[in-house]
Amino acid sequence: MANLLDWNTLHHKVQAYLDPENGIDKPQKAFPILMVATLLNVSDEEAEDAITDGSMDRGVDAVYVDDRDGRN
């Protein structure tokens, strides 16, 4: 179970992804980028490109096609 130190670490990582000049002005926009970059081990730019979040996305927040191994 997460403790306060875990939440504090996560909070600081999300804050580092905030970039108001590029439209990432809220933690809700920064969090998915952090998660995609971390879980899929991709660059921040690739993670940001994978984000699909919007009002008509039917609940899908990100799509990433991994073509690094050449099988896709």
CHARMM-style PDB file with segment names, atoms N, HN, CA, C and O in Angstrom:
ATOM      1  N   MET     1       0.841  -1.180   0.000  1.00  0.00      PROA
ATOM      2  CA  MET     1       0.000   0.000   0.000  1.00  0.00      PROA
ATOM      3  C   MET     1       0.884   1.242   0.000  1.00  0.00      PROA
ATOM      4  O   MET     1       1.914   1.286   0.672  1.00  0.00      PROA
ATOM      5  N   ALA     2       0.474   2.230  -0.750  1.00  0.00      PROA
ATOM      6  HN  ALA     2      -0.363   2.194  -1.296  1.00  0.00      PROA
ATOM      7  CA  ALA     2       1.241   3.474  -0.846  1.00  0.00      PROA
ATOM      8  C   ALA     2       1.181   4.239   0.472  1.00  0.00      PROA
ATOM      9  O   ALA     2       0.157   4.255   1.155  1.00  0.00      PROA
ATOM     10  N   ASN     3       2.292   4.866   0.809  1.00  0.00      PROA
ATOM     11  HN  ASN     3       3.124   4.852   0.254  1.00  0.00      PROA
ATOM     12  CA  ASN     3       2.316   5.709   1.999  1.00  0.00      PROA
ATOM     13  C   ASN     3       2.529   7.163   1.573  1.00  0.00      PROA
ATOM     14  O   ASN     3       2.607   7.461   0.381  1.00  0.00      PROA
ATOM     15  N   LEU     4       2.620   8.046   2.532  1.00  0.00      PROA
ATOM     16  HN  LEU     4       2.556   7.804   3.500  1.00  0.00      PROA
ATOM     17  CA  LEU     4       2.752   9.470   2.215  1.00  0.00      PROA
ATOM     18  C   LEU     4       4.039   9.780   1.461  1.00  0.00      PROA
ATOM     19  O   LEU     4       4.059  10.684   0.625  1.00  0.00      PROA
ATOM     20  N   LEU     5       5.109   9.050   1.742  1.00  0.00      PROA
ATOM     21  HN  LEU     5       5.093   8.316   2.421  1.00  0.00      PROA
ATOM     22  CA  LEU     5       6.357   9.272   1.008  1.00  0.00      PROA
ATOM     23  C   LEU     5       6.199   8.908  -0.463  1.00  0.00      PROA
ATOM     24  O   LEU     5       6.724   9.596  -1.338  1.00  0.00      PROA
ATOM     25  N   ASP     6       5.468   7.813  -0.734  1.00  0.00      PROA
ATOM     26  HN  ASP     6       5.042   7.254  -0.022  1.00  0.00      PROA
ATOM     27  CA  ASP     6       5.208   7.420  -2.118  1.00  0.00      PROA
ATOM     28  C   ASP     6       4.405   8.499  -2.838  1.00  0.00      PROA
ATOM     29  O   ASP     6       4.727   8.863  -3.969  1.00  0.00      PROA
ATOM     30  N   TRP     7       3.373   9.004  -2.191  1.00  0.00      PROA
ATOM     31  HN  TRP     7       3.112   8.708  -1.273  1.00  0.00      PROA
ATOM     32  CA  TRP     7       2.540  10.041  -2.808  1.00  0.00      PROA
ATOM     33  C   TRP     7       3.340  11.316  -3.029  1.00  0.00      PROA
ATOM     34  O   TRP     7       3.162  11.995  -4.040  1.00  0.00      PROA
ATOM     35  N   ASN     8       4.218  11.643  -2.092  1.00  0.00      PROA
ATOM     36  HN  ASN     8       4.363  11.091  -1.271  1.00  0.00      PROA
ATOM     37  CA  ASN     8       5.055  12.832  -2.232  1.00  0.00      PROA
ATOM     38  C   ASN     8       6.004  12.684  -3.425  1.00  0.00      PROA
ATOM     39  O   ASN     8       6.190  13.629  -4.191  1.00  0.00      PROA
ATOM     40  N   THR     9       6.595  11.513  -3.581  1.00  0.00      PROA
ATOM     41  HN  THR     9       6.444  10.745  -2.958  1.00  0.00      PROA
ATOM     42  CA  THR     9       7.476  11.251  -4.719  1.00  0.00      PROA
ATOM     43  C   THR     9       6.710  11.373  -6.026  1.00  0.00      PROA
ATOM     44  O   THR     9       7.182  12.007  -6.970  1.00  0.00      PROA
ATOM     45  N   LEU    10       5.533  10.771  -6.085  1.00  0.00      PROA
ATOM     46  HN  LEU    10       5.149  10.256  -5.319  1.00  0.00      PROA
ATOM     47  CA  LEU    10       4.704  10.847  -7.284  1.00  0.00      PROA
ATOM     48  C   LEU    10       4.315  12.294  -7.587  1.00  0.00      PROA
ATOM     49  O   LEU    10       4.368  12.728  -8.737  1.00  0.00      PROA
ATOM     50  N   HSD    11       3.931  13.023  -6.568  1.00  0.00      PROA
ATOM     51  HN  HSD    11       3.888  12.670  -5.633  1.00  0.00      PROA
ATOM     52  CA  HSD    11       3.553  14.433  -6.737  1.00  0.00      PROA
ATOM     53  C   HSD    11       4.695  15.226  -7.378  1.00  0.00      PROA
ATOM     54  O   HSD    11       4.471  15.999  -8.309  1.00  0.00      PROA
ATOM     55  N   HSD    12       5.912  15.033  -6.881  1.00  0.00      PROA
ATOM     56  HN  HSD    12       6.095  14.405  -6.124  1.00  0.00      PROA
ATOM     57  CA  HSD    12       7.056  15.765  -7.420  1.00  0.00      PROA
ATOM     58  C   HSD    12       7.366  15.357  -8.858  1.00  0.00      PROA
ATOM     59  O   HSD    12       7.742  16.202  -9.671  1.00  0.00      PROA
ATOM     60  N   LYS    13       7.213  14.087  -9.177  1.00  0.00      PROA
ATOM     61  HN  LYS    13       6.907  13.401  -8.517  1.00  0.00      PROA
ATOM     62  CA  LYS    13       7.445  13.641 -10.553  1.00  0.00      PROA
ATOM     63  C   LYS    13       6.407  14.241 -11.499  1.00  0.00      PROA
ATOM     64  O   LYS    13       6.747  14.670 -12.602  1.00  0.00      PROA
ATOM     65  N   VAL    14       5.158  14.274 -11.077  1.00  0.00      PROA
ATOM     66  HN  VAL    14       4.882  13.926 -10.181  1.00  0.00      PROA
ATOM     67  CA  VAL    14       4.103  14.874 -11.900  1.00  0.00      PROA
ATOM     68  C   VAL    14       4.378  16.362 -12.086  1.00  0.00      PROA
ATOM     69  O   VAL    14       4.227  16.884 -13.191  1.00  0.00      PROA
ATOM     70  N   GLN    15       4.773  17.043 -11.032  1.00  0.00      PROA
ATOM     71  HN  GLN    15       4.896  16.620 -10.135  1.00  0.00      PROA
ATOM     72  CA  GLN    15       5.068  18.476 -11.126  1.00  0.00      PROA
ATOM     73  C   GLN    15       6.180  18.746 -12.137  1.00  0.00      PROA
ATOM     74  O   GLN    15       6.161  19.768 -12.823  1.00  0.00      PROA
ATOM     75  N   ALA    16       7.142  17.837 -12.231  1.00  0.00      PROA
ATOM     76  HN  ALA    16       7.157  17.006 -11.674  1.00  0.00      PROA
ATOM     77  CA  ALA    16       8.250  18.010 -13.174  1.00  0.00      PROA
ATOM     78  C   ALA    16       7.779  17.920 -14.622  1.00  0.00      PROA
ATOM     79  O   ALA    16       8.446  18.436 -15.518  1.00  0.00      PROA
ATOM     80  N   TYR    17       6.645  17.276 -14.863  1.00  0.00      PROA
ATOM     81  HN  TYR    17       6.103  16.857 -14.135  1.00  0.00      PROA
ATOM     82  CA  TYR    17       6.112  17.130 -16.215  1.00  0.00      PROA
ATOM     83  C   TYR    17       5.210  18.291 -16.622  1.00  0.00      PROA
ATOM     84  O   TYR    17       4.813  18.377 -17.784  1.00  0.00      PROA
ATOM     85  N   LEU    18       4.885  19.172 -15.703  1.00  0.00      PROA
ATOM     86  HN  LEU    18       5.208  19.102 -14.760  1.00  0.00      PROA
ATOM     87  CA  LEU    18       4.056  20.325 -16.048  1.00  0.00      PROA
ATOM     88  C   LEU    18       4.817  21.238 -17.005  1.00  0.00      PROA
ATOM     89  O   LEU    18       5.987  21.552 -16.784  1.00  0.00      PROA
ATOM     90  N   ASP    19       4.143  21.654 -18.061  1.00  0.00      PROA
ATOM     91  HN  ASP    19       3.193  21.399 -18.240  1.00  0.00      PROA
ATOM     92  CA  ASP    19       4.742  22.515 -19.087  1.00  0.00      PROA
ATOM     93  C   ASP    19       3.631  23.384 -19.680  1.00  0.00      PROA
ATOM     94  O   ASP    19       3.127  23.094 -20.764  1.00  0.00      PROA
ATOM     95  N   PRO    20       3.252  24.451 -18.967  1.00  0.00      PROA
ATOM     96  CA  PRO    20       2.122  25.277 -19.401  1.00  0.00      PROA
ATOM     97  C   PRO    20       2.259  25.823 -20.817  1.00  0.00      PROA
ATOM     98  O   PRO    20       1.254  26.003 -21.505  1.00  0.00      PROA
ATOM     99  N   GLU    21       3.472  26.086 -21.258  1.00  0.00      PROA
ATOM    100  HN  GLU    21       4.288  25.940 -20.699  1.00  0.00      PROA
ATOM    101  CA  GLU    21       3.666  26.626 -22.609  1.00  0.00      PROA
ATOM    102  C   GLU    21       3.242  25.631 -23.689  1.00  0.00      PROA
ATOM    103  O   GLU    21       2.916  26.025 -24.808  1.00  0.00      PROA
ATOM    104  N   ASN    22       3.247  24.340 -23.349  1.00  0.00      PROA
ATOM    105  HN  ASN    22       3.512  24.019 -22.440  1.00  0.00      PROA
ATOM    106  CA  ASN    22       2.849  23.302 -24.306  1.00  0.00      PROA
ATOM    107  C   ASN    22       1.507  22.668 -23.957  1.00  0.00      PROA
ATOM    108  O   ASN    22       1.192  21.574 -24.428  1.00  0.00      PROA
ATOM    109  N   GLY    23       0.713  23.356 -23.130  1.00  0.00      PROA
ATOM    110  HN  GLY    23       0.969  24.244 -22.747  1.00  0.00      PROA
ATOM    111  CA  GLY    23      -0.628  22.883 -22.820  1.00  0.00      PROA
ATOM    112  C   GLY    23      -0.716  21.871 -21.696  1.00  0.00      PROA
ATOM    113  O   GLY    23      -1.803  21.384 -21.387  1.00  0.00      PROA
ATOM    114  N   ILE    24       0.408  21.547 -21.081  1.00  0.00      PROA
ATOM    115  HN  ILE    24       1.291  21.943 -21.332  1.00  0.00      PROA
ATOM    116  CA  ILE    24       0.395  20.612 -19.947  1.00  0.00      PROA
ATOM    117  C   ILE    24       0.405  21.468 -18.688  1.00  0.00      PROA
ATOM    118  O   ILE    24       1.428  21.628 -18.022  1.00  0.00      PROA
ATOM    119  N   ASP    25      -0.765  22.009 -18.387  1.00  0.00      PROA
ATOM    120  HN  ASP    25      -1.596  21.879 -18.928  1.00  0.00      PROA
ATOM    121  CA  ASP    25      -0.872  23.010 -17.340  1.00  0.00      PROA
ATOM    122  C   ASP    25      -1.514  22.508 -16.057  1.00  0.00      PROA
ATOM    123  O   ASP    25      -1.652  23.261 -15.093  1.00  0.00      PROA
ATOM    124  N   LYS    26      -1.910  21.232 -16.040  1.00  0.00      PROA
ATOM    125  HN  LYS    26      -1.798  20.620 -16.823  1.00  0.00      PROA
ATOM    126  CA  LYS    26      -2.539  20.659 -14.854  1.00  0.00      PROA
ATOM    127  C   LYS    26      -1.944  19.278 -14.588  1.00  0.00      PROA
ATOM    128  O   LYS    26      -1.527  18.594 -15.523  1.00  0.00      PROA
ATOM    129  N   PRO    27      -1.902  18.867 -13.327  1.00  0.00      PROA
ATOM    130  CA  PRO    27      -1.402  17.525 -13.023  1.00  0.00      PROA
ATOM    131  C   PRO    27      -2.167  16.426 -13.767  1.00  0.00      PROA
ATOM    132  O   PRO    27      -1.595  15.390 -14.105  1.00  0.00      PROA
ATOM    133  N   GLN    28      -3.464  16.656 -14.022  1.00  0.00      PROA
ATOM    134  HN  GLN    28      -3.928  17.498 -13.747  1.00  0.00      PROA
ATOM    135  CA  GLN    28      -4.266  15.665 -14.738  1.00  0.00      PROA
ATOM    136  C   GLN    28      -3.762  15.448 -16.159  1.00  0.00      PROA
ATOM    137  O   GLN    28      -3.986  14.383 -16.734  1.00  0.00      PROA
ATOM    138  N   LYS    29      -3.095  16.423 -16.727  1.00  0.00      PROA
ATOM    139  HN  LYS    29      -2.913  17.289 -16.261  1.00  0.00      PROA
ATOM    140  CA  LYS    29      -2.518  16.280 -18.067  1.00  0.00      PROA
ATOM    141  C   LYS    29      -1.103  15.715 -18.007  1.00  0.00      PROA
ATOM    142  O   LYS    29      -0.672  15.024 -18.930  1.00  0.00      PROA
ATOM    143  N   ALA    30      -0.381  16.002 -16.935  1.00  0.00      PROA
ATOM    144  HN  ALA    30      -0.731  16.564 -16.185  1.00  0.00      PROA
ATOM    145  CA  ALA    30       0.999  15.538 -16.794  1.00  0.00      PROA
ATOM    146  C   ALA    30       1.072  14.070 -16.376  1.00  0.00      PROA
ATOM    147  O   ALA    30       1.975  13.353 -16.805  1.00  0.00      PROA
ATOM    148  N   PHE    31       0.142  13.619 -15.552  1.00  0.00      PROA
ATOM    149  HN  PHE    31      -0.592  14.202 -15.203  1.00  0.00      PROA
ATOM    150  CA  PHE    31       0.180  12.258 -15.016  1.00  0.00      PROA
ATOM    151  C   PHE    31       0.188  11.179 -16.102  1.00  0.00      PROA
ATOM    152  O   PHE    31       1.016  10.270 -16.029  1.00  0.00      PROA
ATOM    153  N   PRO    32      -0.695  11.236 -17.107  1.00  0.00      PROA
ATOM    154  CA  PRO    32      -0.658  10.184 -18.136  1.00  0.00      PROA
ATOM    155  C   PRO    32       0.662  10.143 -18.906  1.00  0.00      PROA
ATOM    156  O   PRO    32       1.125   9.065 -19.280  1.00  0.00      PROA
ATOM    157  N   ILE    33       1.259  11.283 -19.142  1.00  0.00      PROA
ATOM    158  HN  ILE    33       0.883  12.158 -18.838  1.00  0.00      PROA
ATOM    159  CA  ILE    33       2.545  11.319 -19.843  1.00  0.00      PROA
ATOM    160  C   ILE    33       3.610  10.631 -18.999  1.00  0.00      PROA
ATOM    161  O   ILE    33       4.395   9.831 -19.509  1.00  0.00      PROA
ATOM    162  N   LEU    34       3.635  10.942 -17.714  1.00  0.00      PROA
ATOM    163  HN  LEU    34       2.997  11.592 -17.299  1.00  0.00      PROA
ATOM    164  CA  LEU    34       4.571  10.298 -16.795  1.00  0.00      PROA
ATOM    165  C   LEU    34       4.365   8.791 -16.782  1.00  0.00      PROA
ATOM    166  O   LEU    34       5.333   8.033 -16.833  1.00  0.00      PROA
ATOM    167  N   MET    35       3.115   8.350 -16.716  1.00  0.00      PROA
ATOM    168  HN  MET    35       2.328   8.966 -16.676  1.00  0.00      PROA
ATOM    169  CA  MET    35       2.837   6.917 -16.657  1.00  0.00      PROA
ATOM    170  C   MET    35       3.254   6.199 -17.939  1.00  0.00      PROA
ATOM    171  O   MET    35       3.878   5.140 -17.876  1.00  0.00      PROA
ATOM    172  N   VAL    36       2.918   6.761 -19.099  1.00  0.00      PROA
ATOM    173  HN  VAL    36       2.411   7.622 -19.150  1.00  0.00      PROA
ATOM    174  CA  VAL    36       3.293   6.123 -20.366  1.00  0.00      PROA
ATOM    175  C   VAL    36       4.813   6.059 -20.482  1.00  0.00      PROA
ATOM    176  O   VAL    36       5.364   5.014 -20.828  1.00  0.00      PROA
ATOM    177  N   ALA    37       5.495   7.166 -20.196  1.00  0.00      PROA
ATOM    178  HN  ALA    37       5.048   8.015 -19.915  1.00  0.00      PROA
ATOM    179  CA  ALA    37       6.956   7.198 -20.296  1.00  0.00      PROA
ATOM    180  C   ALA    37       7.603   6.191 -19.351  1.00  0.00      PROA
ATOM    181  O   ALA    37       8.560   5.512 -19.722  1.00  0.00      PROA
ATOM    182  N   THR    38       7.084   6.097 -18.142  1.00  0.00      PROA
ATOM    183  HN  THR    38       6.306   6.648 -17.841  1.00  0.00      PROA
ATOM    184  CA  THR    38       7.668   5.214 -17.137  1.00  0.00      PROA
ATOM    185  C   THR    38       7.354   3.749 -17.409  1.00  0.00      PROA
ATOM    186  O   THR    38       8.256   2.911 -17.401  1.00  0.00      PROA
ATOM    187  N   LEU    39       6.100   3.437 -17.647  1.00  0.00      PROA
ATOM    188  HN  LEU    39       5.368   4.118 -17.654  1.00  0.00      PROA
ATOM    189  CA  LEU    39       5.697   2.038 -17.812  1.00  0.00      PROA
ATOM    190  C   LEU    39       6.184   1.424 -19.117  1.00  0.00      PROA
ATOM    191  O   LEU    39       6.491   0.233 -19.167  1.00  0.00      PROA
ATOM    192  N   LEU    40       6.258   2.231 -20.175  1.00  0.00      PROA
ATOM    193  HN  LEU    40       6.009   3.199 -20.134  1.00  0.00      PROA
ATOM    194  CA  LEU    40       6.664   1.699 -21.478  1.00  0.00      PROA
ATOM    195  C   LEU    40       8.129   1.977 -21.801  1.00  0.00      PROA
ATOM    196  O   LEU    40       8.636   1.545 -22.836  1.00  0.00      PROA
ATOM    197  N   ASN    41       8.806   2.700 -20.910  1.00  0.00      PROA
ATOM    198  HN  ASN    41       8.395   3.052 -20.069  1.00  0.00      PROA
ATOM    199  CA  ASN    41      10.223   3.012 -21.093  1.00  0.00      PROA
ATOM    200  C   ASN    41      10.465   3.708 -22.433  1.00  0.00      PROA
ATOM    201  O   ASN    41      11.322   3.300 -23.217  1.00  0.00      PROA
ATOM    202  N   VAL    42       9.695   4.761 -22.674  1.00  0.00      PROA
ATOM    203  HN  VAL    42       8.999   5.093 -22.037  1.00  0.00      PROA
ATOM    204  CA  VAL    42       9.836   5.555 -23.893  1.00  0.00      PROA
ATOM    205  C   VAL    42      10.172   6.992 -23.501  1.00  0.00      PROA
ATOM    206  O   VAL    42      10.056   7.371 -22.336  1.00  0.00      PROA
ATOM    207  N   SER    43      10.586   7.780 -24.479  1.00  0.00      PROA
ATOM    208  HN  SER    43      10.680   7.472 -25.426  1.00  0.00      PROA
ATOM    209  CA  SER    43      10.922   9.177 -24.207  1.00  0.00      PROA
ATOM    210  C   SER    43       9.662   9.963 -23.841  1.00  0.00      PROA
ATOM    211  O   SER    43       8.540   9.541 -24.120  1.00  0.00      PROA
ATOM    212  N   ASP    44       9.877  11.098 -23.219  1.00  0.00      PROA
ATOM    213  HN  ASP    44      10.788  11.441 -22.992  1.00  0.00      PROA
ATOM    214  CA  ASP    44       8.752  11.964 -22.861  1.00  0.00      PROA
ATOM    215  C   ASP    44       7.996  12.406 -24.107  1.00  0.00      PROA
ATOM    216  O   ASP    44       6.770  12.520 -24.081  1.00  0.00      PROA
ATOM    217  N   GLU    45       8.715  12.655 -25.191  1.00  0.00      PROA
ATOM    218  HN  GLU    45       9.711  12.562 -25.211  1.00  0.00      PROA
ATOM    219  CA  GLU    45       8.079  13.078 -26.437  1.00  0.00      PROA
ATOM    220  C   GLU    45       7.194  11.967 -26.999  1.00  0.00      PROA
ATOM    221  O   GLU    45       6.076  12.226 -27.446  1.00  0.00      PROA
ATOM    222  N   GLU    46       7.694  10.728 -26.977  1.00  0.00      PROA
ATOM    223  HN  GLU    46       8.602  10.517 -26.614  1.00  0.00      PROA
ATOM    224  CA  GLU    46       6.885   9.605 -27.454  1.00  0.00      PROA
ATOM    225  C   GLU    46       5.658   9.415 -26.572  1.00  0.00      PROA
ATOM    226  O   GLU    46       4.564   9.136 -27.064  1.00  0.00      PROA
ATOM    227  N   ALA    47       5.848   9.566 -25.271  1.00  0.00      PROA
ATOM    228  HN  ALA    47       6.736   9.792 -24.871  1.00  0.00      PROA
ATOM    229  CA  ALA    47       4.730   9.424 -24.341  1.00  0.00      PROA
ATOM    230  C   ALA    47       3.678  10.492 -24.596  1.00  0.00      PROA
ATOM    231  O   ALA    47       2.483  10.200 -24.611  1.00  0.00      PROA
ATOM    232  N   GLU    48       4.116  11.720 -24.795  1.00  0.00      PROA
ATOM    233  HN  GLU    48       5.087  11.958 -24.783  1.00  0.00      PROA
ATOM    234  CA  GLU    48       3.169  12.809 -25.053  1.00  0.00      PROA
ATOM    235  C   GLU    48       2.409  12.579 -26.352  1.00  0.00      PROA
ATOM    236  O   GLU    48       1.215  12.870 -26.431  1.00  0.00      PROA
ATOM    237  N   ASP    49       3.088  12.059 -27.367  1.00  0.00      PROA
ATOM    238  HN  ASP    49       4.057  11.823 -27.303  1.00  0.00      PROA
ATOM    239  CA  ASP    49       2.430  11.766 -28.644  1.00  0.00      PROA
ATOM    240  C   ASP    49       1.396  10.651 -28.518  1.00  0.00      PROA
ATOM    241  O   ASP    49       0.463  10.584 -29.318  1.00  0.00      PROA
ATOM    242  N   ALA    50       1.548   9.776 -27.525  1.00  0.00      PROA
ATOM    243  HN  ALA    50       2.306   9.831 -26.875  1.00  0.00      PROA
ATOM    244  CA  ALA    50       0.635   8.649 -27.341  1.00  0.00      PROA
ATOM    245  C   ALA    50      -0.665   9.043 -26.645  1.00  0.00      PROA
ATOM    246  O   ALA    50      -1.630   8.279 -26.668  1.00  0.00      PROA
ATOM    247  N   ILE    51      -0.705  10.216 -26.031  1.00  0.00      PROA
ATOM    248  HN  ILE    51       0.079  10.837 -26.012  1.00  0.00      PROA
ATOM    249  CA  ILE    51      -1.878  10.639 -25.268  1.00  0.00      PROA
ATOM    250  C   ILE    51      -3.026  10.972 -26.217  1.00  0.00      PROA
ATOM    251  O   ILE    51      -2.861  11.731 -27.172  1.00  0.00      PROA
ATOM    252  N   THR    52      -4.193  10.389 -25.938  1.00  0.00      PROA
ATOM    253  HN  THR    52      -4.327   9.772 -25.163  1.00  0.00      PROA
ATOM    254  CA  THR    52      -5.384  10.604 -26.761  1.00  0.00      PROA
ATOM    255  C   THR    52      -6.511  11.237 -25.965  1.00  0.00      PROA
ATOM    256  O   THR    52      -7.616  11.409 -26.479  1.00  0.00      PROA
ATOM    257  N   ASP    53      -6.244  11.578 -24.738  1.00  0.00      PROA
ATOM    258  HN  ASP    53      -5.347  11.438 -24.320  1.00  0.00      PROA
ATOM    259  CA  ASP    53      -7.277  12.036 -23.817  1.00  0.00      PROA
ATOM    260  C   ASP    53      -8.025  13.244 -24.366  1.00  0.00      PROA
ATOM    261  O   ASP    53      -7.423  14.226 -24.799  1.00  0.00      PROA
ATOM    262  N   GLY    54      -9.340  13.147 -24.336  1.00  0.00      PROA
ATOM    263  HN  GLY    54      -9.829  12.349 -23.983  1.00  0.00      PROA
ATOM    264  CA  GLY    54     -10.195  14.237 -24.781  1.00  0.00      PROA
ATOM    265  C   GLY    54     -11.638  13.902 -24.481  1.00  0.00      PROA
ATOM    266  O   GLY    54     -11.933  12.841 -23.930  1.00  0.00      PROA
ATOM    267  N   SER    55     -12.523  14.782 -24.831  1.00  0.00      PROA
ATOM    268  HN  SER    55     -12.284  15.644 -25.278  1.00  0.00      PROA
ATOM    269  CA  SER    55     -13.932  14.588 -24.489  1.00  0.00      PROA
ATOM    270  C   SER    55     -14.598  13.484 -25.302  1.00  0.00      PROA
ATOM    271  O   SER    55     -15.620  12.947 -24.872  1.00  0.00      PROA
ATOM    272  N   MET    56     -14.058  13.132 -26.449  1.00  0.00      PROA
ATOM    273  HN  MET    56     -13.229  13.568 -26.798  1.00  0.00      PROA
ATOM    274  CA  MET    56     -14.678  12.115 -27.299  1.00  0.00      PROA
ATOM    275  C   MET    56     -13.798  10.868 -27.449  1.00  0.00      PROA
ATOM    276  O   MET    56     -13.860  10.187 -28.472  1.00  0.00      PROA
ATOM    277  N   ASP    57     -12.982  10.567 -26.435  1.00  0.00      PROA
ATOM    278  HN  ASP    57     -12.932  11.121 -25.603  1.00  0.00      PROA
ATOM    279  CA  ASP    57     -12.039   9.454 -26.558  1.00  0.00      PROA
ATOM    280  C   ASP    57     -12.581   8.116 -26.056  1.00  0.00      PROA
ATOM    281  O   ASP    57     -11.874   7.109 -26.089  1.00  0.00      PROA
ATOM    282  N   ARG    58     -13.821   8.103 -25.595  1.00  0.00      PROA
ATOM    283  HN  ARG    58     -14.395   8.921 -25.568  1.00  0.00      PROA
ATOM    284  CA  ARG    58     -14.476   6.892 -25.090  1.00  0.00      PROA
ATOM    285  C   ARG    58     -13.674   6.202 -23.981  1.00  0.00      PROA
ATOM    286  O   ARG    58     -13.691   4.976 -23.867  1.00  0.00      PROA
ATOM    287  N   GLY    59     -12.980   6.987 -23.176  1.00  0.00      PROA
ATOM    288  HN  GLY    59     -12.966   7.982 -23.269  1.00  0.00      PROA
ATOM    289  CA  GLY    59     -12.255   6.460 -22.028  1.00  0.00      PROA
ATOM    290  C   GLY    59     -10.833   6.013 -22.312  1.00  0.00      PROA
ATOM    291  O   GLY    59     -10.143   5.550 -21.404  1.00  0.00      PROA
ATOM    292  N   VAL    60     -10.380   6.141 -23.552  1.00  0.00      PROA
ATOM    293  HN  VAL    60     -10.941   6.518 -24.290  1.00  0.00      PROA
ATOM    294  CA  VAL    60      -9.008   5.760 -23.894  1.00  0.00      PROA
ATOM    295  C   VAL    60      -8.117   6.983 -23.696  1.00  0.00      PROA
ATOM    296  O   VAL    60      -8.344   8.029 -24.305  1.00  0.00      PROA
ATOM    297  N   ASP    61      -7.107   6.849 -22.846  1.00  0.00      PROA
ATOM    298  HN  ASP    61      -6.922   6.000 -22.351  1.00  0.00      PROA
ATOM    299  CA  ASP    61      -6.242   7.984 -22.548  1.00  0.00      PROA
ATOM    300  C   ASP    61      -4.933   7.972 -23.326  1.00  0.00      PROA
ATOM    301  O   ASP    61      -4.308   9.017 -23.505  1.00  0.00      PROA
ATOM    302  N   ALA    62      -4.510   6.787 -23.793  1.00  0.00      PROA
ATOM    303  HN  ALA    62      -5.018   5.938 -23.648  1.00  0.00      PROA
ATOM    304  CA  ALA    62      -3.253   6.713 -24.541  1.00  0.00      PROA
ATOM    305  C   ALA    62      -3.251   5.480 -25.429  1.00  0.00      PROA
ATOM    306  O   ALA    62      -3.818   4.441 -25.089  1.00  0.00      PROA
ATOM    307  N   VAL    63      -2.593   5.624 -26.587  1.00  0.00      PROA
ATOM    308  HN  VAL    63      -2.133   6.467 -26.863  1.00  0.00      PROA
ATOM    309  CA  VAL    63      -2.380   4.497 -27.497  1.00  0.00      PROA
ATOM    310  C   VAL    63      -0.923   4.567 -27.936  1.00  0.00      PROA
ATOM    311  O   VAL    63      -0.460   5.599 -28.423  1.00  0.00      PROA
ATOM    312  N   TYR    64      -0.207   3.465 -27.761  1.00  0.00      PROA
ATOM    313  HN  TYR    64      -0.583   2.627 -27.366  1.00  0.00      PROA
ATOM    314  CA  TYR    64       1.196   3.428 -28.165  1.00  0.00      PROA
ATOM    315  C   TYR    64       1.444   2.137 -28.926  1.00  0.00      PROA
ATOM    316  O   TYR    64       1.147   1.052 -28.428  1.00  0.00      PROA
ATOM    317  N   VAL    65       1.986   2.251 -30.126  1.00  0.00      PROA
ATOM    318  HN  VAL    65       2.228   3.133 -30.531  1.00  0.00      PROA
ATOM    319  CA  VAL    65       2.359   1.086 -30.922  1.00  0.00      PROA
ATOM    320  C   VAL    65       3.874   0.968 -30.847  1.00  0.00      PROA
ATOM    321  O   VAL    65       4.604   1.850 -31.301  1.00  0.00      PROA
ATOM    322  N   ASP    66       4.332  -0.129 -30.271  1.00  0.00      PROA
ATOM    323  HN  ASP    66       3.739  -0.845 -29.902  1.00  0.00      PROA
ATOM    324  CA  ASP    66       5.765  -0.342 -30.081  1.00  0.00      PROA
ATOM    325  C   ASP    66       6.343  -1.029 -31.307  1.00  0.00      PROA
ATOM    326  O   ASP    66       6.147  -2.228 -31.510  1.00  0.00      PROA
ATOM    327  N   ASP    67       7.050  -0.268 -32.116  1.00  0.00      PROA
ATOM    328  HN  ASP    67       7.209   0.705 -31.952  1.00  0.00      PROA
ATOM    329  CA  ASP    67       7.665  -0.851 -33.304  1.00  0.00      PROA
ATOM    330  C   ASP    67       9.185  -0.944 -33.165  1.00  0.00      PROA
ATOM    331  O   ASP    67       9.901  -1.031 -34.162  1.00  0.00      PROA
ATOM    332  N   ARG    68       9.668  -0.925 -31.930  1.00  0.00      PROA
ATOM    333  HN  ARG    68       9.086  -0.854 -31.120  1.00  0.00      PROA
ATOM    334  CA  ARG    68      11.110  -0.963 -31.689  1.00  0.00      PROA
ATOM    335  C   ARG    68      11.750  -2.286 -32.088  1.00  0.00      PROA
ATOM    336  O   ARG    68      12.929  -2.312 -32.442  1.00  0.00      PROA
ATOM    337  N   ASP    69      11.004  -3.382 -32.038  1.00  0.00      PROA
ATOM    338  HN  ASP    69      10.047  -3.361 -31.750  1.00  0.00      PROA
ATOM    339  CA  ASP    69      11.603  -4.676 -32.379  1.00  0.00      PROA
ATOM    340  C   ASP    69      11.384  -5.053 -33.838  1.00  0.00      PROA
ATOM    341  O   ASP    69      11.848  -6.105 -34.279  1.00  0.00      PROA
ATOM    342  N   GLY    70      10.688  -4.214 -34.589  1.00  0.00      PROA
ATOM    343  HN  GLY    70      10.312  -3.360 -34.231  1.00  0.00      PROA
ATOM    344  CA  GLY    70      10.498  -4.433 -36.013  1.00  0.00      PROA
ATOM    345  C   GLY    70       9.447  -5.460 -36.371  1.00  0.00      PROA
ATOM    346  O   GLY    70       9.330  -5.823 -37.541  1.00  0.00      PROA
ATOM    347  N   ARG    71       8.677  -5.942 -35.409  1.00  0.00      PROA
ATOM    348  HN  ARG    71       8.772  -5.647 -34.459  1.00  0.00      PROA
ATOM    349  CA  ARG    71       7.660  -6.958 -35.688  1.00  0.00      PROA
ATOM    350  C   ARG    71       6.301  -6.358 -36.001  1.00  0.00      PROA
ATOM    351  O   ARG    71       5.411  -7.091 -36.434  1.00  0.00      PROA
ATOM    352  N   ASN    72       6.100  -5.085 -35.806  1.00  0.00      PROA
ATOM    353  HN  ASN    72       6.823  -4.490 -35.455  1.00  0.00      PROA
ATOM    354  CA  ASN    72       4.784  -4.480 -36.034  1.00  0.00      PROA
ATOM    355  C   ASN    72       4.669  -3.925 -37.420  1.00  0.00      PROA
ATOM    356  OT1 ASN    72       3.627  -3.379 -37.782  1.00  0.00      PROA
TER     357      ASN     72
END
